[in-house]
Structures are given as structure tokens and as C-alpha cells.
Amino acid sequence: MEHTSDEPADALWSRLRLIEGQPLESRADAYGAVHDELMKRLEGAPRAAAGPASR
């Protein structure tokens, strides 16, 4: 089933707003956790077929 709603983006924006509300000292760790989670999702995503644009 393809996910076409804005739920993932809405959840990300909500999480980023929560991070911005945290004390400055804890923001770096929170942003690092978001980065790590997004990187894992990207690494697990299917790759597009190699075509002329990818050369």
C-alpha cells in the first residue's frame, strides 16, 4: 500500500517543533536522533533503476 498522506511530514514537523521548545543543551542530541532515524529510512528505501540521469 502506497503512503500518500501527509502524515509522515506532519509528524516530522511536530517533532521538530518539540525539539525547538527544548533547552538549547538538549537540542543537538534530539536533532542527531532525527538525523539518524531519517538516514536509516533512506538507506532502507528502494533505489530507483539506474538510467541516463544517474550516470
TIMARSE-265158 format. One record per residue: x, y, z of N, C-alpha, C, O in turn; residue number from 1. Coordinates in steps of 0.1 Angstrom, whole numbers. Example, Ala and Ser with C-alpha at 12.3 -4.5 7.8 and 13.67 -1.06 7.14 Angstrom:
2
REC,132,-57,78,123,-45,78,132,-33,78,142,-33,85,1
REC,128,-22,71,137,-11,71,129,0,79,134,11,80,2
END
This chain:
55
REC,8,-12,0,0,0,0,9,12,0,18,14,9,1
REC,7,21,-10,15,33,-11,10,44,-1,-2,45,1,2
REC,19,50,6,15,60,16,15,74,9,25,80,6,3
REC,3,79,7,1,92,0,-3,103,9,-4,115,4,4
REC,-5,101,22,-10,112,30,2,120,35,14,117,33,5
REC,-1,131,42,9,140,47,13,136,61,21,143,68,6
REC,9,125,66,12,121,80,26,120,83,30,126,94,7
REC,35,114,75,49,114,79,55,128,80,63,131,89,8
REC,52,137,71,57,151,71,51,158,83,58,166,89,9
REC,38,156,86,32,163,97,39,158,110,41,166,119,10
REC,42,145,111,48,140,123,62,146,125,67,149,136,11
REC,69,147,113,83,153,114,82,167,119,90,171,127,12
REC,73,175,113,72,189,117,68,190,132,74,199,139,13
REC,60,182,136,56,182,150,68,179,159,70,185,169,14
REC,76,169,155,87,165,163,98,176,163,104,179,173,15
REC,100,183,152,109,194,151,105,206,160,113,212,166,16
REC,92,208,160,86,219,169,89,216,184,92,224,192,17
REC,87,203,187,90,199,201,105,201,204,108,205,215,18
REC,114,197,195,128,199,197,131,214,199,139,217,208,19
REC,125,222,191,128,237,192,124,242,206,129,252,211,20
REC,114,236,212,109,240,225,118,235,237,116,239,248,21
REC,127,227,234,136,221,244,147,231,247,151,240,239,22
REC,153,230,259,165,238,262,176,236,252,178,225,247,23
REC,184,246,249,194,245,239,204,234,241,208,228,231,24
REC,207,230,253,217,220,256,212,206,251,220,198,248,25
REC,199,204,250,194,191,246,190,190,232,187,179,227,26
REC,190,201,225,186,201,211,195,193,202,190,186,193,27
REC,208,194,204,218,187,195,215,172,195,215,166,184,28
REC,213,167,207,211,152,207,198,149,201,197,138,194,29
REC,187,157,202,174,154,196,175,155,181,170,147,174,30
REC,182,165,176,184,167,162,192,155,156,190,150,145,31
REC,202,151,164,210,139,160,202,127,159,204,119,149,32
REC,192,125,168,184,113,167,174,114,155,172,103,149,33
REC,169,126,152,161,127,140,169,124,127,165,117,118,34
REC,181,129,127,190,126,116,193,111,114,192,106,103,35
REC,196,105,125,199,90,124,186,82,119,188,73,111,36
REC,175,86,124,162,79,120,160,82,105,156,72,98,37
REC,161,94,100,159,97,86,169,90,77,166,85,67,38
REC,182,89,82,192,82,74,189,67,73,190,61,62,39
REC,184,61,84,180,47,83,169,45,74,169,35,66,40
REC,159,54,74,148,52,64,153,54,50,148,46,41,41
REC,161,63,47,167,65,34,175,53,29,174,49,18,42
REC,183,47,38,191,36,35,182,24,32,186,15,24,43
REC,171,23,38,162,11,36,152,13,25,145,4,21,44
REC,152,25,19,142,28,8,147,21,-5,159,20,-8,45
REC,138,17,-13,142,11,-26,148,21,-35,144,33,-35,46
REC,158,17,-42,165,27,-51,159,27,-65,153,17,-69,47
REC,159,38,-71,154,39,-85,163,32,-94,175,31,-92,48
REC,157,27,-105,165,20,-115,175,29,-121,172,41,-124,49
REC,187,24,-124,198,33,-130,194,36,-144,191,27,-152,50
REC,194,49,-147,191,53,-160,201,64,-165,211,66,-158,51
REC,198,70,-176,208,80,-181,210,92,-172,221,97,-171,52
REC,201,95,-164,202,107,-154,212,103,-143,217,112,-137,53
REC,214,90,-140,222,87,-128,236,84,-132,244,81,-123,54
REC,240,86,-144,254,84,-148,263,96,-145,275,96,-148,55
END
